[in-house]
């Protein structure tokens, strides 16, 4: 899509049933009621005490805007060029595993809604729909891989992704060891899924999910499998092989990145970078872009919020490669804060998963529209006409502890 088309793309009409959703947070409230507790718990939870998950959003609350006025903001546009392509907005959909459990054809409806809105969506390697299906029905989707430290398996999966027609490969590198996600156990979620009275009761008491997602999937597509872990189809979601299929990542190292870069001719992005040294190493290995990310707080609890390390990373790599970020972004103001602090682009995960669960593709489209409208409005309130005008000068950081005390008084 041309930049001019993106700039003037009309807003999609909002179905009456979705008009009550006014923010991304509204979808989470609805999803909590709609989804079985184990599935909602898997999406919403993180590792151990959720310290990193909480800090991801708290970091944004520590910044305030300095607005400018009388600037003629009638020419506002969010059009953003990233890795050689122009998108309608400076945000995309982050990869989220097993989305087809929370929404019927979850990965696909997210990818389709993203394509229609002219923003990127990253399909997760732990997805339940074949990557070929998504590439065929939603071209320009990115693919994210969890790779083992085994050269032959890496080579075979990359060949498969290339054959499917993907042109951007995202390699997630912060999962060398399985995290302590005890919250999953508390809510009854496990990988593999284990049939239980609790799981059955949760399904029965949520009939819209049971009929519209679970039974509809089984009838039309059979038992869900992890389709994209390797070059061949993975284990069914109820199989004990799942743990083995997602293991063997503790050997992954920069040598494998060099192998991937040599083989993969498209755009290469490394996700899970939190240290300046790793960002520079990615640049030196020919990576086209990085995503500053702590995996949504789902790996090492206590890891810093990505926003806290973003400025140092952006300063270190300069314009040598694209710097993206995810984690904790829920509002248009969050998007603008990340961009002002050095990000070229942001990705948002959980809210789009919730939107898909409660209203399918229409829900995702509406969620995209909400965030797009917030960014557009906030640009004008800042006194800016384009994303490129954002700099650290539009922000001030509150004194330590001020953000927490301010929120407690409200």
Buried (B, 14 or more C-beta within 10 A) or exposed (E): BEBEEBBEBEEBEBEEEBEEBEBBEBBBEBBBEBBBBBBBBBBBBBBBEBBBBBBBBBBBBBBBBEEBEEEEBEEBBBBBBBBEBBBBBBBBBBBBBBBBBBBBBBBBBBBBBBBBBBBBBBBBBBBBBBBBBBBEBBEBBBBBBBBBBBBEBBBBBBEBBBEBBBBBBBBBBBBEEEBEBEBBEEBBBBBBBEEEEBBEEBBEEBEEBBEBBBBEBEEEBEEBBBBBBBBEEBBBBEBEEBEEBBEEBEEBEEEBBEBBBEBBEBBBBBBBBBBBEBBBBBBEBBBBBBBBBBBBBBBBBEBBBBBBBBBBBBEBBEEBBBBBBBBBBBBBBBBBBBBBBBBBBBBBBBBBBBBBBBBBBBBBBBBBBBBBEBBBEBBBBBBBBBBEBBEBEBBEEBEEEEBEEEEEEE
